[in-house]
Amino acid sequence: MTDAHSMATSTPAAHPARKRELAAWAFYDFANSGYTTVVMTTVYSAYFVAVIAATQDEQAPGTATLLWTLAIGAANLFVLLAGPVIGAIADHRARKKRYLLLSSVLCVLGTAGLAWVGPNEVVPAMLLLVLATVAFALGENLIAAFLPEIAHRDGMGRISGYGWSLGYFGGLLTLGLCLLYINWASDRGLASTDYVPVALLITAAIFAITACPTFIWLRERALPGPAIDGVSYLKAGFTRVQTTLRHAAHMPDLFRFLQCLTLFQAGVATVVVVAAIYAQEEMGFDTQQLITLIMVVNLTAAIGAFAFGHAQDRFGSVHSLAVALLVWIAAIVVTLSADEAGDLWLAGNLMGLAMGATQAGGRALIGQLTPPSRNAEIFGLWGLANRAAAIIGPVSYGAISELSGGNYPLAMLSTLVFFVLGLLLLFTVDEQRGKAAAATVGQGS
């Protein structure tokens, strides 16, 4: 689908982003990180297994973990199917910012809604979790689609790294405030059913407040495409996705990297949604220990994202990502061999360094391999790969956990397999050829 309007998105250098706008873009990572750290990784995941679905787990060990991973999987399945189309519609209508606002509001409301769900109310908890996770994931796709518009290709690694590192500090802020409140509440004899709901409200409030700079200063540079007589925007969105998929033969490295990303992100997604459950059920960590561990991991992840962004621009994305995946493999091996708390602390910090690197690096490399006129659409496919990973990884872990009667180390072994396979496929990606193909396809879009 070629037109002058769509090509307008291919010239971000004509309207370069100033530092304030770059900061506003990066601040969205700061804002939404509280959802990942508090809801998906630390407080609510463990609370769901130990409180919300405790009865089911007593009847069949591993069931609560399976229900948790199924809810995450269902949310990601929806985004997997809808994300590329929503991205294509956002491109065509030049409404990425408007859709980003809507997704943010829904995630905030879903997170706050979880605060009102009590023990054994499994279905309402899963429904709200699905809503909030869908909104969060769509927001990730849409904010990432702005990256090629505000950053030159040679600096995408650095700018993406700034966003991810700032995001980890956002997670630190949210976790830190939650920890302060939980310690205060625990000292007064309050139970988790009292303080976890407040932690969720804190998380929702921080997201809502700190996302404001993004919506004030980030500009929508794209221009809307012309309306098509007799064709709905939904159909136009599907048409653009089909066109992009037909370009796969002309962009083999982009699509090969999307496959690679799906594999290693399956490992990352598993760690994100089950880390607290593993530490709680296998190593006996309590809520305060979990939050402290994840706070430290967020700090190391911020360092990893910042350092990797510079390394990626200097040494190339593929080689830098390979090093990060080797660190992931080492971290999982340490986790599987852990027999005391100190081992898990070592593994967690290795995961933090690697997580910051792989997340920042993956987003930047996709931007470098993307035809400029199809930013939101290709980042919809990037989101599709992430969502497929977020289904395959956690659901595999949950299924193995349930079938093995709660054998968490055996379930964690599947994560190691994803990182090894991702590393092997990464070596088939030719970075320079992929960049050249993106430029060629972009000129002919």
N, C-alpha and C positions, 0 to 999 in steps of 0.2 A: 504494500500500500504506500505509494509514493506521492508526496505532495510537498509544496514549498513550506507549509507550516511544520510538517514533521521534521524537515531538514533544519528548521530554525533551532532545534534542540542540539544540533551538532556543533554549534559555535559558542561554547561557554566562554572562550577567551575574549569574545567581543564584549562581554559584560562580566569582567572578572569579579570574583567574590572578595570582599574586604574582610579584614580580620574579624570584625564584629559578626559578620554573617557566617564565617567559618566556625566561630565559637558558638553561634546559635545552632548551627547544624550539629556540632559535636555535643552540645548540651542535651540533645534528645537522648543520646546514649547514657548520659548522666541520669536523666529523668527516669527512663524505663528500666534501668538496671535493678532498682529495688524490687520489681516484680520477679525477676529471675532469681535474685539472691534470697529473698524472704519467702516467696510463695513456692517457686519451683525447686529451689535447691536446699534451703535450710529449715526454716521454721514450719511452714505449712505442710511440706511433704512428710516430715517426721510426725507431725500432729495428725495428719490424715491416717497414717498407718497405726499410730498408737492410740488414737482417740476416736476419730470419725468412723473408721472401719474396724475397730478393735474386735467387735463381736464376730464379724466374718473371719477374722484372722484366728480367733480362738477355735472356731469350728474346723478350719482348714488352713494350717500355717502356709504363709506365702500369698494368700488370697488378697489381703489388703494391698500388698505391693503390686499384684497383678491389676487390681482395680485402679490404682493410681496410674500405672503405666498405660492402661487402656484409655483412661480419660485423656491423658496427654496425647496418645496415639490418635484418638478420634478427632481432637482439635486440629492436629497436624494433617490428618487426612483431608479435612475440609479445606484447609489453607493450600494443601498440595493441589487440589482440584481447582480452587477458585483464585489462588494467588496470581498466576500468570495472566488470567483474563482480567482481573481487577487492575493489574499493572498496565495491561494493554489499553484498557478503557481510560485509565489515568493519563497515559501518554496521549491518547487521541483527544481527550477533552481538556488536557493541561490542568488537571485537578489533583495532582499528587498531594498538595498541601491540605486541601479540603478533606480528602479521604484520610490523610494522616491524622487530622484533628478528630474525625469521627472514630477512628480506631482507638485513639488515645482515651477519649471519653468512655468508650465501652470497656476498655481494660480497667480504668479507674473504678467504674461502677461495679464491674464484676469482682474486683479485688475487695472493695468495701462490702459487697454482698456476702462474701464468704465469712465475714465477721459475725453474721447473724445465723450461721448454720451450726447446730449443736451436735453432740455425740450421737452416733448411729443414724444421722440424717445423710446417708451415703448418696442417694440420688440427687438431692438439691446441691450437695457439695460438688458432685461430678459435673452437673449441668453448668453451674457457675464457673467451675474450673475450665470447662471447655470454652465457654463464652470469653472469659478473660484471656485465655491462651490464644484463641483465634485472633482476637483483637490485637494482642501483643505481637503475634507473628506477622500479621498484615502490616502493622506499623513498622516493624523491622524492614520488611521489603520496601516500603514506600520511602523511609528515610534514607535507605541505602541508594535508592534510585536518584537521589539528588547529587550523589558524590561525583559522577562524571560531569555534572553541570557546573560545579563550584571549584573543582580541582583540575589542574593540568595532569595529563597522563603520567608524566614523569614524577609527579608529586603525590599520586594517589595513595601510595603505601604509607607515606608520612602522615597525610591528613586522616586516613582511615585509622592509623595507629593512635593519633591524638584522640579520635572519637572513642575508640575502645578503651584507651587508658583512662580518659575522663569518665567513661561509663563505670569502670571498676571503682573509681572514687565515689561515684554516686551510690553504688552498692554498699561501699564502706559506710557512707553517711547513714543510709537507711538502716543497715544492720546495727551500726553503733547506737542509734537512737532506740531501736528495738531492744538491744541488749540492756541499755540503761533502764528502760521501763521494766523489762522482765526481771532484772536484778532487784529493782525497787519492789515490784509486786511479790517476788518470791520471798523477800525478807519480811513481808507482811503476811505471809502464809497463804497467798492466793495461788490457785491451781492453774494449770495450763488452759483450762476452759475459760479462765478469767483474763489471762494476759495475752494469749495468742490472738483473740479477736481484736484487741487494741493494737497489737503489732500490725495486723492487716490494715487497720484504719490509718495508722501512721504511714504505712507503705503507700496507700492510695493517695493520701494527702501530699506526700513528697513528690510523687509522680505528677500530680495535677499542678503543683506550684512550680516545680523546676522545669517543666516542659514549656512554660510561658515564653521564655526567650526565643525558642524555636519558631513559635507561631507569630511572634512580633517582628523578627528580623530576617528570617529565611525567606528568600524570594522564589516564586514560581517562574522560572525562565522560559519554560516551554510555551508554545503558542498552540491553541486548539486547532485540530484538523477540521476541515469542512464537514458539515452534516451530509449524510449520504441518503438520498431519497429512497424510501422504502426499506431501509436497513437500520435496525436498532443498534444502539451502542454496544449492547451485549453481543450481538452477532458480529459487529465490527471488531470487538475485542477478540472473539474466537478466531476470526479471519486473520488478524495480525499474528496471533500465536501460531496458527498453522503455517503462515508465511515464514515465521522465524524458524520453526522446526524444519521446514524445507531447506533452509539455509545451512542446516547441520553439516551437509556434505562440504560446504565452502568454509566452515569454521570448525574443523575436526578437533582442534586443540581446546577450544572453548567447551565443546560438549564432552570431550574426554575428561577435562578438568571437573566439569559438573558431576560426572560419574565418580571421579576420585573423591571430590568433596562430599558426595553422598556417603561414601564408605567411612572416611575418617570422622565426618560429623556425626555419624551413627554412634561412634565411640564417645565423642564429646557430649552429645545429647544425653546419652546414658549416664555419664558421670554427673551432669548437671541435675538430673531429676532423681537420681538414687543415691547420691553421695551421702546425704544426711541419713538416709535410711540405713545404708551400709554401716556408717559409723555408729549409729544408735543400736542397731540390732546385732551387729557382729563384734563391735569393739566396746559397746556399753557407754558411749558418750551421752551426756545429758544436754539439755537445751543450751545452757550457757557455754559448754565446751564446743558444741556444734557451731554456735554463732561466732565464737572467738576464732575457731579454726577457719571458717569461711571468710571472716574479716581479713585474716592474714593472707589467705589464698587470693583474695581480691587485690590486696596490695601487690603481691608478686605477679599477679596477672596484669595489673596496670604497668608494672615495670616491663614485663614481657611484651605487651602490646606496643609500648613506646619505643623500646629498643628494636623490636622487630620491624617496625615501620621504617626506621632509618636503614636497617640492614637490608630490607627488601629492596629499597630504592637503589642501594649501592651494589649489592651482590646478585640481585635477581630474585624473583619470587619463588621459582621452583626449588632452587638450592636451599633457600632459607626455610621454606616450608618443610623440606625433607629433614632438616635438623630439628625443627619443632616436633615432627612426628616421631623421631627417634627419642626425644625427651618424653613424649607421651607413653611410648612403649616401656621405657625405663620406669616411669611412674606407676603403670599398671602392674609391672613385675614386682615392684616394692610393695604395693598394696596387697597383692596375693600372698606374699611371703611375710606380711606383718604379723607379729605376735604380741606387740605392745603399742601403747599410744604414740610413742615417739616415732615409730615406723610410719604411722599414718600421717603424722605431721610432716615428715620428709616427703612422702608421696604426694600429699596435698599441695605442698609448695612447688614441687616439680610440675604437677598438673596446672597450677596457676600460671607459671611461666609459659608452659606450652599452650594453654588455653588462650592467653592473650595473643600469642604469636599466630596460632592457626586461625582464630576468628578475624583478627585484623588483616592477616595476609590473604585469607580466602576472599574476603570482600574486595580488597584492592585488586587482586589478580583478575577477578571477574570484571571489574571496571576497566582494566587494561585490555581485556579480550573482547569487550562489548562494542558493537557498532554504535556510534554516538546518537543516531536517530532513534534507537530502540532501548533507551536506558531503563525505563520502568518495566518494559516488557522482559528484557533479559534478566533484570534483577527479580522479576517475578519467577523466572525459571531458577534463579539462584535460590529464591525462597522455596521453590518446589523441591529442589535438591535438599535443602535444610529440613524441610518438613518431612520428606521421605525418610531422611536419616532419623528424624525425631520419632518416627513411627517404628522403623526397623530396629533401632538400637534399644530403646526402653522396653518395647513390647517383647523383644527377644529376651531381655533380662528378666522381665516379669514372668514370662512363660516358663523359663528355666527355673526361676525361683519357686514357682508354684508346683511344677512337676517334680522338683527335687525335694519338696517339703521344706522349703526355706533355706536351701544351701546357697548362701550369698556368694561365697568365693567361686563356686562353680558357675553361677550366673555372671560374675565379673569376668570370667575367662572369655566370654563372648566379646567383650569390649576390646580385649587385646587383639583378637582376630580382625576386627574392623580396622584398627590402626595399621596392622601389618599389611593388609590388602590395599588400603589407601596409599601407603608408602610405595608399594610396588607399582600401582597404576600411575602415581605421580611422575615416575621416571619416564613415562611414555608421552608426557606433555612437552611440546616444543614452544617455549614462551615467545621467542622472537617471531616464529612463523604464525603463531596465534595473533599477535599484535598486528602483523601485516595483513592477515585475513580480515580482521575487524575493520581496518581502514578501507580495504577493498569493498567489503560488503556495505559499509557505511556510505561509500560514494554511490553505490548502485541501488540504495534502498528507495 
